[in-house]
């Protein structure tokens, strides 16, 4: 399987939820140059939107002085999304399962579940000064 990079696009936004429309436009523009079917493009955009929402709210604490950066890289074999914030990260194993009966009626807590379902791989990287979410969708 080839891993040749086809293109790379970058966007930085302030941590403000009003920027989500800008992220959606950015992703739509990038994905329009791919051969992913429309339904897959929508899944990718939803996963990206959820990741950026989490970066704004939880990573940067809605502090518009801190940016969220988004990098979309297309390879021959897959699309890689990277979302970076200034947060400390979290322990995935400590999050409550949103599919349990007592969690189903909550208004939030499903973003990570969406990302896990719409993307083929997700992983979290903690480093000095930032937290990064990496998501992959294979062709």
RAGI-V650040 format. One record per pair of residues at least 12 apart in sequence whose ideal C-beta (glycine too) atoms are under 7 Angstrom apart, sorted by the first residue. I is the first residue (numbers start at 0). J is the second residue. D is the distance in whole Angstrom. If there is no record, write none. Layout:
{{I/J/D} {I/J/D}}
This chain:
{{0/76/5} {1/75/4} {1/76/6} {2/74/5} {2/75/7} {2/76/6} {3/74/6} {3/75/5} {4/72/6} {4/74/6} {5/73/4} {5/74/6} {5/75/6} {6/73/5} {7/70/7} {7/72/5} {8/29/5} {8/71/5} {9/68/7} {9/70/5} {10/22/7} {10/25/5} {10/69/5} {11/66/5} {11/68/5} {12/66/6} {12/67/6} {13/63/4} {13/66/6} {14/55/4} {14/59/4} {14/61/6} {14/62/5} {14/63/5} {14/65/5} {14/66/7} {14/67/6} {15/55/7} {15/63/5} {16/55/6} {19/48/6} {19/51/7} {19/52/7} {22/47/7} {22/48/6} {22/51/5} {22/69/6} {23/44/6} {23/48/6} {25/69/7} {26/43/7} {26/44/5} {26/47/5} {26/71/7} {27/44/7} {29/71/5} {30/43/6} {33/73/6} {33/78/7} {42/117/4} {43/78/7} {43/117/7} {43/136/6} {45/113/6} {45/117/6} {46/113/6} {46/114/5} {46/117/4} {46/118/5} {46/134/6} {47/80/6} {49/110/4} {49/113/5} {49/114/5} {50/82/4} {50/114/6} {50/132/5} {50/134/7} {51/67/6} {51/69/7} {51/82/6} {52/110/6} {53/110/6} {54/67/4} {54/82/5} {54/84/4} {55/67/6} {57/86/6} {58/84/3} {58/85/6} {58/86/3} {58/130/6} {59/84/5} {59/85/5} {59/86/6} {65/84/7} {65/85/5} {67/82/7} {67/83/7} {67/84/5} {68/83/5} {69/82/6} {76/137/6} {76/138/6} {77/135/5} {77/136/6} {77/137/5} {77/138/6} {78/136/5} {79/133/7} {79/135/5} {80/134/4} {81/131/6} {81/133/5} {82/131/7} {82/132/5} {83/129/5} {83/131/5} {84/129/7} {84/130/6} {85/129/6} {86/130/4} {87/130/7} {88/123/6} {88/125/4} {88/130/4} {91/123/7} {94/111/7} {95/108/7} {97/109/5} {97/112/5} {114/134/6} {118/134/4} {118/135/6} {118/136/5} {119/135/5} {119/136/5} {119/137/5} {120/134/7} {120/135/4} {121/133/7} {121/134/5}}
